[in-house]
Each structure stands twice: as structure tokens, then as C-alpha cells.
Amino acid sequence: MRITTANAYDTQLSNLQRRQQSLTDAQDRLTSGKRVLRASDDPAAAAVAERALATEARAVAQQRALDASRNAMQLSETAIGDAGEVLQQARELIVAAGNGSYTDAERKTVATAIRGLRDDLLAVANRGDGAGRYLFGGQGGNGLPLLDNPGGVTYNASAGQLMAASGEASPLSIDGRAAFLQAPDPTNAGAVLSVFDVLDRVVGELSTAGRTGAQIAQTVGQGLGEVDALSGNLSATRARAGETLKRIDGIELRLSQTKLDAQRERSDAEDLDMLQAISDFKNKQTGYDAALQTYALVQKMSLFDYLR
């Protein structure tokens, strides 16, 4: 078999190009810190890294939904606390209205103050979360969740809770009807109390002139019992919001661990062993240098060089 000089040169050039490409690939891996730059480098590892990346992305999305739920529950807990304080102020005024020395005018002044607290309570119940939703809007509705109508306050939303789009259910709202309009009536099993109806009745009776001491005492006694029941219902609602916040903390820990596991799995699949990579790069560089020197020597070995 006869090997021509041109064929030998082509073979050497092809070998040099392969070595140079191998050296360039090794350099790319070193600068990127990745062992797998393309799926063709290691299809199995690339598939593992892609699944891990998708898991991490889901965990990040669920974390954002969880943050929205935490914000809503923190604001709701604060709002319920504010509502409880307003109701406590109303209770103190009802107690004051039972003073036997008060005149009808003085009781009417107390009733006016209670009416103002009632309006403050309605404002708290219609408080927003800063993201276009209402804290006590249940599963959503058109406009304010609690409407002040001539016949009393009504719930203008769907009962229940709006849930965030996360892997584990986390609420974005609280059922305002259950919190403000459906407290258990301690004197009538199965019946419910509306905080606004109770305050409206107390205001109306205290504003009425000419009532006897017994009638005033009945208004005060009944009002205090109902306000205490309403306060207990608000406290229970606030406790549930606190429990939800505690559960959200637990979910966050699990999501953080899931994200960390996904990052570790992705790193194991595609990250580079730097010590091994540096050693490999130096070996390829040495081999490429040797190939260049060999080619330079072989290039001079031709018939024309001997004839000169």
C-alpha cells in the first residue's frame, strides 16, 4: 500500500483539528464549571438535570404562592385583632350605658359612640390585602364582601376560603360571613349572631327615650352576653389564622428542602469535578503541543527537502 505525502498531511491535519476541538471543549467546561453543556454530552445526566430543574422551578412557584398566603393570613390576623379591640371598646360603652344616673341624652351620646365603632368594625371587615383581594372576601365576589344595606349588613361574597395555587392548600382569605355574621348564639342553640345586628339593636334601644331602668338593664345584659359571644367567635377565627401561619411555616420548610434536594441532584448530574477537569485539560494541552511539534517536523520530510 502506497501512502502519498498529501494523504499523510491530511491525516495529520485531521488529527490536529480533533485535538484542538477536544482542547476547546475542555476549556469550555472549565470556564462554565459544567460537565454537561449539551444534551449530547451525556443524555442520561442531561435528563436528570432537566427533571431537577423542573422540580426546583415548581418549588419556587409554590414558594411565591405560599408567600402570598402568609401575607394574607398575617394581615387577616392583625385585622381580627383590630376588630376584637373595637368590639371591646363597644362592650365598655355598653357597660357605661347601664349607669342608672345617666339621662336619656347621655345614653344617646353613648349610642352614637357605639354606632361609630360599628362603622369602624365594618371598615375592618372590608379591609383589603393590597393585592386587589379582600381579607374576609371568602372565595371572592363583586366588590366589598360586607355591604351595609337598610335591612342590615349582608355578605356579598361566596362563603369559604380562596386558596393559593400551591402544592399544599394555603388560604388567601378568610370567610367573613363566619367571622362577623355567624357567631353561635349562647342563648339559642343553633341560632347565630351578626356583630352588626347586635350593635344596631343596642344602639337603637339606647337611643330610645323614656325607657325604664329594667328595660335598660335588659338591653345592657343581653348586649354584653352577645358581645362576649361575638368576641369569642373572633378569637376563634384569629386562632385559626395563627394555626394556618404555623402550618405555612412547615410547608415552607418542606419546600426549601425540596428545592435544596433538586439543586443538589442537578449539581451531581451536570457540575464539573474541577480537579479532574484541570488535569484533563493539561493532558490535552500537552498532547496538542506535542502533535503540533510532530506535524512541524513531518512537514519538512519531503523529497524536495532532500534534493535541495
N, C-alpha and C positions, 0 to 999 in steps of 0.2 A: 504494500500500500504506500503510495507516494503522497506526502503531505506538503503542500505548497507553502511558500512563505506568507502569502496573503491570508491563507486559511489559518495559519498559526497566529498571525497578528489579530485576526478577527476573534479567534478563541480567547486570546489574552485580553482583548478589549472587553469582551463579553463578561469575562471573569472579574475584571476590574469594576465594571459597572454594577455587577451584582454585589461585590464587596462594598462599593460606595453606597449603594442603596441600603444595604444592611447596616452600615455605619450611620447613615442618616436616620433610619428608623430607630436605632438605639439612642441616638441623640434626642429625637422627638420624645421618646418615652422618658428619658431623663429630665428633660425640661418640663414636661407635663406632669410627671410623677405618676403616670398611669401605665399599667402593663397592657391594658386593653384599650386601644384608641378607636378601633373599628370592630364591628361585629365579626369580621373575617379573621381578626387576630386570635380570637378564642370564642367561638359561637356559644358554648355552654356557659362560660363565665359572663359573656355579654348578656345572656338571657337572665342569669341570676341577678346581675346588676340592674337590669331593667325592671325586674319584679321588685327589687328592694327600693328602687327609686319611686315606683308607683305607690308602694306602701308608705314611704316617707311623705309623699305628696298628699295622700289621704289623711295621714296623721296631722299634717299642717292645716289642711282644710277643716278637719274636725276640731282642731285647737282654736281656730278662728271662731267657729260656731260656739264652742264652749266659752270663749271669752265674752261673746255677746250675751250668752245666758248668765254668766256670772255678773256682768254689769247690770243686767235687768233685775236679777234677784237682789243684788246689793241695794239698788235704788228702791226696789219694792219693800225691802226690809226697813229701809230708812223712812219711806212713806208711811208704812204701817205704824212705825214708832211715832211719827208726827201725828197721825190720826188718833193714836192712843192718848197722846198728850192733849190734843184738842178735846177729846171726849172726857178726859179727866177734869179739864177746866169747866166743861159744861156740868159735870157732876158737882163740882164745888159751888157753882152758881145755883144749882137746884137745891142743894143743902141750905144755901143762904136764903133762898126764897121761902123756906119753911119758917123763917123767923116770925114769930107771932106779932112782933111790934111793927112789922112792915105795913105800909099803906098800899092801897091798890096801885098808886103811882110808882112806888118803889119796886113792887113786884113786876110792873110793866117794864121798868127800866132793866130789871134782871132778864126778863123775857127777851128784850131787844138784844142784850148781850149774847144770850144763848142763840138767838137767830143768826147773829154774826158768826158765831162759832160753827153753826150748822153750815153756813155758806163756805167757811174755811175748810170744813170737812169734805164738802163736795169738790172743792178745788183740789184737795189732796187725792181724792178718789179718781179724778180725771187727769192726774199727772202723767206726763209723757216720759219716755226713756231717752229722748234726744236723738232717736233714730227713726222717728216717724211712727212709732208704735206707742200704745198706752200701757202703762204698767198693769192696770187692772182691766185690760181690754179682753180678757178671756181668749177665745180663738179668733177674735177680730170682728170688726163691724164697721159701719159707716159713721165716722165722726166720733164724738165723745162717747165713752162707754156708759156713763150715767147722765141721764137727761132730767132736768128739773121741770116737770110738767105741772099744770094746775092741780092735777089729782095726786101729785107726789112724785118722787124720784123713781124712774124706771131704768131698767138695764137695756142698753141699746147695743148689745153685742151677743155673740154666741157663748154660751157657758162652757167652761173648761179652761184649758191652757194651750197656748201656742207653743209648739216645740221647735227647737233648733234642729237644723239638718245635720246631725252628728250621729256617730255610730251608736251612742247610748243616749237615751232620751234626756234632754235637758231643756227646761221651760224658758220661754222668753216673756211670759206674762203670768198673771195670777187671775183667777176667777173673781172679778169684782162683785158679782152678784152674791156669791157665797160669803165674801168678806164683809160686805156692807149691808146687804139686803136680806140675808137668810140666817141670822143668828138664832139658835134654839131659844124658844120662849120658856123660861123656867117655871112659869105658872100654868102653862097649857101645853101638855105633851103633844108633839107632832106639829105644833104651830111654830112660825118663825117671826123674827122681829127685823124690821128695817130701821137702821140707825136714824134715817131722816124722818121716817114716820113718827118714831118715838120723840125726837126733838121737836117736830112740828106740833105734836099733840101737847107736849109740855109747854111750849111757847104759847099756844092758843089758850090753854087753861090758865096760865099765869097772867095772861093779858086781859082776861075777863074780870071785870069789876064786880063787886058785891058778893063774892063767893065767901062761904063760911069757913071758919077755921078747920072744921073737919074735912071739908072738900079740898082745901089747900093741902092739908096733911096727907090726904089720899093721893093727890097729884104728886107730891114730893116723894112719898113712899113708893108708889108704883114706878115713878120715873127713875128713882135710884136703883131699884131692883132690875129694871130693864137696861139701864145704862151699864150696870155691872155685868149683865149677861152679854151685852154688846162688846164691852171691853174684853171679856173673856174670849169671845169669838175672834176678836182682832189679835189677841195674844196667841191664840192657837194658830192663826194664819201666819203670824210672824215666826212662830216656832217652825212651821213647815218650810218657810223660806230659808231659815237658818239651816235646817236639815238638808235642803237642796244645795245650799252653798257648800256644806261639808261633803256631800256626795260629788259635787263638781270638782272639789279638790282631789278626791280619789280618782275620778275619771282622768283628770289632768296628769296625775302621776302615771297612770297606765299608758296614756298617750305618749308621754315623754319617754317611757321605757320602750314603747313600740318604735318610736322614731329613732331612738338610740340603737336599737337592735337592727333596724333597717340600714342605718348608716354604717354600722359595723359589718353587716353582711355585704353591702355594696363595696366597702373598702377591701374586704377579703377577696372579693371577686375580681376587682379591676385595679387595685392600687399596686404600685411597684415596690419590690424589695430593693431599696436604694443601694445597699452594699453589693448585692449580686449584680445589679444593673451597671454600677460603676466598673466593676471587674469585667463584666461582659463588654462594656464599651471600650475599655482599654485594650482588651484582647483583639477586638475587631479593628481598632485603630492601628495596633501593631501589625496585624495581618495585612491591612490595606497598605501601610507604608512599605512592608516587605514586597507586596505584589507590585507596587509602583517601581521600586528599585529593580526588581527582576525584569519587569517589562522594559525598563530603560536599557538594561544590559542586553536583552534578547533582541531589541530593536536594532542594535548595532551589528548583530551577527547575520550579515548577508553576503552573498557572493561578490557584490560590488565593493564592500569594505575590504575583502581580501585581495581584490585585483588592484586596489589603489597602491 
